[in-house]
Amino acid sequence: MTIIRSVVSGCGSYLPEKIVTNAQMEDMVDTTDEWIIERTGIRQRHIAADNELTSDLAIKAAQKALIAANIDATDIDLIVLATSTPDQTFPSTATRVQAALGMEKGAAFDVQAVCSGFIYALATADNFIRAGQAKHALVIGAETFSRILDWKDRATCVLFGDGAGAVVLSAQKGEGTNKDQGILSSHLHSDGRYNELLYVDGGVSSTQSTGYLRMRGKEVFRHAVVNLASVVKEALEFNDMTTEDVDMVIPHQANKRILDATIRKLKINPDKVAMTVHKHANTSAASIPLALDEMIREKRIARGDIVVLEAMGGGFTWGSCLIRW
């Protein structure tokens, strides 16, 4: 049986120039470098400049992904941009990227699933390609989370950073087996009962303000480990694979303790797990494509490898995507 698969043909990323170290955080809030590293593994984060928008980060990451794919923006049929920190209430940040790239056809829109956003965006674009509605799609995760942080709340402000990553998906014929190249499956979940554990205390309809991020860390940690391990197993079982078949896991880079606990629960070799949280902190929807691009540049992913992406975010939302590179 011949089917259409979505193959990753290019990847790119961008981080703002400004770096804020843990030592600098000590001057801003009641915390220490040792406390942050022990509880999160984070050593620094990138912060967007005052005149730098989410779309600016997204455009730079997208341009690099297009170059890597050797594809012109005019060849792109679809842009799906994952973000919780858009430039404006409307129109979508994706349309700003579309205009900047010179793409005049097709469609561009945002998706919002917080830290799971890139997985949701990837699954959405994949379905467009599988349906024959797009040949080339640009999938972006971009965030300026520094804009929604309460810099007096030491429990949250030390955890997050800004950045963007992007991939180009291209249609390619497959045989409908787990030997195909490209996205083999995506698995999305949400459970709105846990809103109060991780949220922003503002919004257009509720407070007519942006608000700040609020989190009950211990409860989020507990749910994250269970959900992330479960959704990785779901992807592997769906494709008749085990952790032994996996060459690289690209997890959402939220917290090293969450990553370590998930690794233990899955019983997977830590060498097969991307770890960039110490350099980038939690960049929400941007964290997976940022880590993915770094693994590609370090040549830790080769054609034919089995790569698993996984994330959990506010909502709660969580999901995974299994790709044969």
For each residue, the residues with C-beta under 8 A, 3 or more apart:
1: 175 176
2: 173 174 175 176
3: 130 173 174 175 176 180
4: 129 130 132 171 172 173 174
5: 129 130 171 172 173 174 180 181 182 183 184
6: 125 126 129 130 137 169 170 171 172 182 183
7: 169 170 171 172 181 182 183
8: 11 167 168 169 182 183 323 325
9: 68 69 70 71 136 168 169 170
10: 65 66 67 68 69 70 71 167 168
11: 8 64 65 68 165 166 167 168 289 292 293 296
12: 60 61 62 63 64 65 66 67 68 165 166 167 293
13: 61 64 163 164 165 166 286 289 290 293 294
14: 57 60 61 64 163 164 165
15: 46 162 163 280 290
16: 46 47 48 49 52 57 162 163
17: 46 49
18: 46 47 48 49
19: 44 45 46 47
20: 24 25 44 45 46 47 161
21: 24 25 33 43 44
22: 25 26 31 32 33 36 37 42 43 44 158
23: 26 27 33
24: 20 21 27 28
25: 20 21 22 28 29 31 33 36 157 158
26: 22 23 29 31 32 33
27: 23 24
28: 24 25 151 157
29: 25 26 151 152 153 154 157 158
30: 154
31: 22 25 26 35 36 154 158
32: 22 26 35 36
33: 21 22 23 25 26 36 37 43
34: 37 38
35: 31 32 38 39
36: 22 25 31 32 33 39 40 42 43 158
37: 22 33 34 40 41 42 43
38: 34 35
39: 35 36 255 257
40: 36 37 158 159 255 256 257 277 281
41: 37 255 256 257 259 275 277 278
42: 22 36 37 45 158 159 255 256 277 278 281 282
43: 21 22 33 36 37 278 279
44: 19 20 21 22 278 279 281
45: 19 20 42 160 161 162 280 281
46: 15 16 17 18 19 20 161 162 163 280 281 283
47: 16 18 19 20 146 161 162
48: 16 18 52 53 54 56 57 144 146 147 162
49: 16 17 18 52
50:
51:
52: 16 48 49 56 57 144
53: 48 56 57 87 144
54: 48 57 58 83 85 86 87 93 142 143 144 164
55: 58 59 87 93 96 97 100 142
56: 48 52 53 59 60
57: 14 16 48 52 53 54 60 61 142 143 144 162 163 164 286
58: 54 55 61 62 81 83 93 97 140 142 164 166
59: 55 56 62 63 97 100 101
60: 12 14 56 57 63 64 164
61: 12 13 14 57 58 64 65 140 142 164 165 166 289
62: 12 58 59 65 66 79 97 101 138 140 166
63: 12 59 60 66 67 101
64: 11 12 13 14 60 61 67 68 166 293
65: 10 11 12 61 62 68 69 138 166 167 168
66: 10 12 62 63 69 71 72 73 76 101 138 168
67: 10 12 63 64 70
68: 9 10 11 12 64 65 168
69: 9 10 65 66 136 168 170
70: 9 10 67
71: 9 10 66 75 76 136 168 170
72: 66 75
73: 66 76 101 102 103
74: 102 103 104 105
75: 71 72 135 136
76: 66 71 73 79 101 103 106 136 137 138 168
77: 105 106 107 128 133 134 135 136 137
78: 106 107 108 125 128 133 134 136 137 138
79: 62 76 94 97 98 103 106 107 108 109 137 138 139 140
80: 94 108 109 110 111 121 122 124 125 137 138 139 140
81: 58 92 93 94 97 108 109 110 111 121 139 140 141 142
82: 110 111 112 113 117 118 120 121 139 140 141 142 285
83: 54 58 86 93 110 112 117 141 142 143 285
84: 112 114 117 143 145 148 200 284 285 314
85: 54 143 144 145 147 148 284
86: 54 83 89 92 93 110
87: 53 54 55 93 96
88: 91 93
89: 86 204
90:
91: 88 95 96
92: 81 86 95 96 108 109 110
93: 54 55 58 81 83 86 87 88 96 97 110 142
94: 79 80 81 97 98 108 109 110 140
95: 91 92 98 99 108 109
96: 55 87 91 92 93 99 100
97: 55 58 59 62 79 81 93 94 100 101 108 138 140
98: 79 94 95 101 103 108
99: 95 96 102 103
100: 55 59 96 97
101: 59 62 63 66 73 76 97 98
102: 73 74 99
103: 73 74 76 79 98 99 106 108
104: 74
105: 74 77
106: 76 77 78 79 103 134
107: 77 78 79
108: 78 79 80 81 92 94 95 97 98 103
109: 79 80 81 92 94 95
110: 80 81 82 83 86 92 93 94
111: 80 81 82 117 120 121 124
112: 82 83 84 117
113: 82 116 117 119 120 190 285 313 315 317 319
114: 84 117 198 284 285 313 314 315 317
115: 252 254 282 284 285 287 311 312 313 314 317
116: 113 119 120 188 252 285 311 312 313 315 317 318 319
117: 82 83 84 111 112 113 114 120 121 141 284 285 311 313
118: 82 121 122 139 141 165 285 286 287 288 289 309 311
119: 113 116 122 123 186 188 288 309 310 311 319 320 321
120: 82 111 113 116 117 123 124 188 317 319
121: 80 81 82 111 117 118 124 125 139 140 141 285
122: 80 118 119 125 126 139 167 169 183 186 309 321
123: 119 120 126 127 186 188 319 321
124: 80 111 120 121 127 128
125: 6 78 80 121 122 128 129 134 137 139 169
126: 6 122 123 129 130 169 183 186
127: 123 124 130 131
128: 77 78 124 125 131 133 134 137
129: 4 5 6 125 126 132 133 134 135 137 169 170 171
130: 3 4 5 6 126 127
131: 127 128
132: 4 129 171
133: 77 78 128 129
134: 77 78 106 125 128 129 137 171
135: 75 77 129 170 171
136: 9 69 71 75 76 77 78 168 169 170 171
137: 6 76 77 78 79 80 125 128 129 134 168 169
138: 62 65 66 76 78 79 80 97 166 167 168 169
139: 79 80 81 82 118 121 122 125 166 167 168 169 289
140: 58 61 62 79 80 81 82 94 97 121 164 165 166 289
141: 81 82 83 117 118 121 164 165 166 283 284 285 286 287 288 289 290
142: 54 55 57 58 61 81 82 83 93 163 164 165 285 286
143: 54 57 83 84 85 162 163 164 283 284 285 286
144: 48 52 53 54 57 85 147 162
145: 84 85 148 149 160 161 162 213 282 283 284
146: 47 48 149 160 161 162
147: 48 85 144 210
148: 84 85 145 200 210 211 212 213
149: 145 146 153 156 157 160 212 213
150: 153 156 157 212 213
151: 28 29 157
152: 29 157
153: 29 149 150 156 157 212
154: 29 30 31 157 158
155: 158 215 217
156: 149 150 153 159 160 212 213 214 215
157: 25 28 29 149 150 151 152 153 154 160
158: 22 25 29 31 36 40 42 154 155 281
159: 40 42 156 254 255 281 282
160: 45 145 146 149 156 157 213 281 282 283 284
161: 20 45 46 47 145 146 280 281 282 283
162: 15 16 45 46 47 48 57 143 144 145 146 283 286
163: 13 14 15 16 46 57 142 143 280 283 286 287 290
164: 13 14 54 57 58 60 61 140 141 142 143 286 289 290
165: 11 12 13 14 61 118 140 141 142 286 287 288 289 290 291 292 293
166: 11 12 13 58 61 62 64 65 138 139 140 141 289
167: 8 10 11 12 65 122 138 139 289 292
168: 8 9 10 11 65 66 68 69 71 76 136 137 138 139
169: 6 7 8 9 122 125 126 129 136 137 138 139 183
170: 6 7 9 69 71 129 135 136
171: 4 5 6 7 129 132 134 135 136
172: 4 5 6 7 181 182
173: 2 3 4 5
174: 2 3 4 5 177 180 181 182
175: 1 2 3 179 180
176: 1 2 3 180
177: 174 180
178: 184 239 240 241 324
179: 175 324
180: 3 5 174 175 176 177 184 324
181: 5 7 172 174 303 304 324 325
182: 5 6 7 8 172 174 323 324
183: 5 6 7 8 122 126 169 186 321 322 323
184: 5 178 180 239 322 323 324
185: 235 238 239 321 322
186: 119 122 123 126 183 235 319 320 321 322
187: 231 234 235 238 319 320 321
188: 116 119 120 123 317 318 319
189: 227 231 317 318 319
190: 113 315 316 317 318
191: 194 315 316
192: 195 315 316
193:
194: 191 197 198 219 223 315 316
195: 192 199 314 315
196: 199 216
197: 194 215 216 219 220 223 314 316
198: 114 194 213 214 215 216 220 313 314 315 316
199: 195 196 213 214 215 314
200: 84 148 203 210 211 212 213 214
201: 207 211 212 214
202: 206 207 209 210 211 212
203: 200 206 207 209 211
204: 89 208
205:
206: 202 203
207: 201 202 203 211
208: 204
209: 202 203
210: 147 148 200 202
211: 148 200 201 202 203 207
212: 148 149 150 153 156 200 201 202
213: 145 148 149 150 156 160 198 199 200
214: 156 198 199 200 201
215: 155 156 197 198 199 220
216: 196 197 198 219 220
217: 155 220 221
218: 221 222
219: 194 197 216 222 223
220: 197 198 215 216 217 223 224
221: 217 218 224 225 255 257 258 261
222: 218 219 225 226
223: 194 197 219 220 226 227 312 316
224: 220 221 227 228 254 258 262 312
225: 221 222 228 229 258 261 262 265
226: 222 223 229 230 265
227: 189 223 224 230 231 312 316 318
228: 224 225 231 232 251 252 258 262 310 311 312 318
229: 225 226 232 233 262 265 266
230: 226 227 233 234
231: 187 189 227 228 234 235 310 318 319 320
232: 228 229 235 236 249 262 266 308 310 320
233: 229 230 236 237 266
234: 187 230 231 237 238 320
235: 185 186 187 231 232 238 239 308 310 320 321 322
236: 232 233 239 241 242 243 245 246 308 322
237: 233 234 240 241
238: 185 187 234 235 322
239: 178 184 185 235 236 322
240: 178 237
241: 178 236 237 245 246 306 322
242: 236 245
243: 236 246 266 267 268
244:
245: 236 241 242 306
246: 236 241 243 249 268 272 306 307 308
247: 272 301 302 305 306 307 325
248: 272 273 274 295 300 301 305 306 307 308
249: 232 246 268 272 273 274 307 308 309 310
250: 274 288 291 292 295 307 308 309 310
251: 228 259 262 273 274 288 291 309 310 311
252: 115 116 228 282 287 288 310 311 312 313
253: 259 274 275 276 277 280 281 282 283 287 288 290 291
254: 115 159 224 258 259 277 282 287 312
255: 39 40 41 42 159 221 258 259 277 282
256: 40 41 42 259 260 275 277 278
257: 39 40 41 221 260 261
258: 221 224 225 228 254 255 261 262
259: 41 251 253 254 255 256 262 263 273 275 277
260: 256 257 263 264 270
261: 221 225 257 258 264 265
262: 224 225 228 229 232 251 258 259 265 266
263: 259 260 266 268 270 273
264: 260 261 267
265: 225 226 229 261 262
266: 229 232 233 243 262 263
267: 243 264
268: 243 246 249 263 272 273
269: 272 273
270: 260 263 273
271:
272: 246 247 248 249 268 269
273: 248 249 251 259 263 268 269 270
274: 248 249 250 251 253 291 292 294 295 300
275: 41 253 256 259 278 291
276: 253 279 280 287 290 291 294
277: 40 41 42 253 254 255 256 259 280 281 282 287
278: 41 42 43 44 256 275
279: 43 44 276
280: 15 45 46 161 163 253 276 277 283 287 290 291
281: 40 42 44 45 46 158 159 160 161 253 277
282: 42 115 145 159 160 161 252 253 254 255 277 287
283: 46 141 143 145 160 161 162 163 253 280 286 287 290
284: 84 85 114 115 117 141 143 145 160 287 313
285: 82 83 84 113 114 115 116 117 118 121 141 142 143 288 313
286: 13 57 118 141 142 143 162 163 164 165 283 289 290
287: 115 118 141 163 165 252 253 254 276 277 280 282 283 284 290 291 311
288: 118 119 141 165 250 251 252 253 285 291 292 309 311
289: 11 13 61 118 139 140 141 164 165 166 167 286 292 293
290: 13 15 141 163 164 165 253 276 280 283 286 287 293 294
291: 165 250 251 253 274 275 276 280 287 288 294 295
292: 11 165 167 250 274 288 289 295 296 301 307 309
293: 11 12 13 64 165 289 290 296 297
294: 13 274 276 290 291 297 298
295: 248 250 274 291 292 298 300 301
296: 11 292 293 299 300 301
297: 293 294
298: 294 295
299: 296 302
300: 248 274 295 296
301: 247 248 292 295 296 305 307 325
302: 247 299 305 325
303: 181 325
304: 181 324 325
305: 247 248 301 302 324 325
306: 241 245 246 247 248 322 323 324 325
307: 246 247 248 249 250 292 301 322 323 324 325
308: 232 235 236 246 248 249 250 320 321 322 323
309: 118 119 122 249 250 251 288 292 320 321 322 323
310: 119 228 231 232 235 249 250 251 252 318 319 320 321
311: 115 116 117 118 119 228 251 252 287 288 318 319 320
312: 115 116 223 224 227 228 252 254 316 317 318
313: 113 114 115 116 117 198 252 284 285 316 317 318
314: 84 114 115 195 197 198 199 317
315: 113 114 116 190 191 192 194 195 198
316: 190 191 192 194 197 198 223 227 312 313
317: 113 114 115 116 120 188 189 190 312 313 314
318: 116 188 189 190 227 228 231 310 311 312 313
319: 113 116 119 120 123 186 187 188 189 231 310 311
320: 119 186 187 231 232 234 235 308 309 310 311
321: 119 122 123 183 185 186 187 235 308 309 310
322: 183 184 185 186 235 236 238 239 241 306 307 308 309
323: 8 182 183 184 306 307 308 309
324: 178 179 180 181 182 184 304 305 306 307
325: 8 181 247 301 302 303 304 305 306 307
